[in-house]
Amino acid sequence: MMNFLIKHKLWVIGIALGAIGGYLYYHFVGCVSGTCPITSRPVNSTLYGALMGGLFLNLFKKETKKETQKDKTTEE
């Protein structure tokens, strides 16, 4: 478990920060009318923020040579 967290630390940090940001957005901005699909409920806003945070921080992951070579061999 600990090895997984270390290997995927950017995903974990991004998901955590995104979830916090999504909830804070719901709390402070939210949706007054209740018709907004993402911000009308805290669960939706938190899950959307977690998804976006995880994807955003994954952009900064550096690929190792080993991962790059695996990709090249599977493409051929």
N, C-alpha and C positions, 0 to 999 in steps of 0.2 A: 504493500500500500504506500509506504513512504517513498519507495523508488518511483512509483507512478506519479506521485505528487511532485517530486523533484524533476522528473523528465518532462512533465507537462505544466510547469509552474506558471508560464505565461497564460495558459488557458485558465488555470484556477484563479489567478489574480484578476484576470480580465472578467471572468464570470462574477467574482465577488464584487469588484468595483462597479460593474455594470448593473448588478442587482441592487446595490445600494443607491446608485444614481437613478435607476428606474423608479425605485420607491420614493426617493426624494422628489423626483419630478412629479409623480402622482400627488404627493402630499402638498407641495408648494404651488404647482401650476394646475395640475389635474384637468378635469373637464366638468364645467358647471352644469351643462345640460344633461350629461349622462349618455350622450349619443356617440361619443368618441370610442372607437373600438379598442384602442390600446390604453388610453389613460382614464377610462371610466371606472376601472376596478384596479385595486393595488396589485393583485396577482398578475394580471395581464401586463401591467407596466413593469413590474419587477422581472418577470420572465423575458420580456422583450429587451429590457436593459441588460440582463445577464447574457442573452444571446449576442447582442451587439458588442458588449464589452469583450466577450470571449473571442469573437471574430476579429475585432479591432486589434487586440494585443497579439493575436496569432500572426498578424502581418509582420511583426518584428522578430519572429523566430528565425534563427539562422540555421540553414541546412548544413549538415556535416557532409564530408566527402562520401562517407559510407551510404548515407541516404540518397545522395545524388546518383551514385553509381548503381544502386538498386533500381532507381527509377529508369535509368538509361537501359539497363539490361531487360527490364520488363517491357519497354517500348519496342524493342527490336524483334 
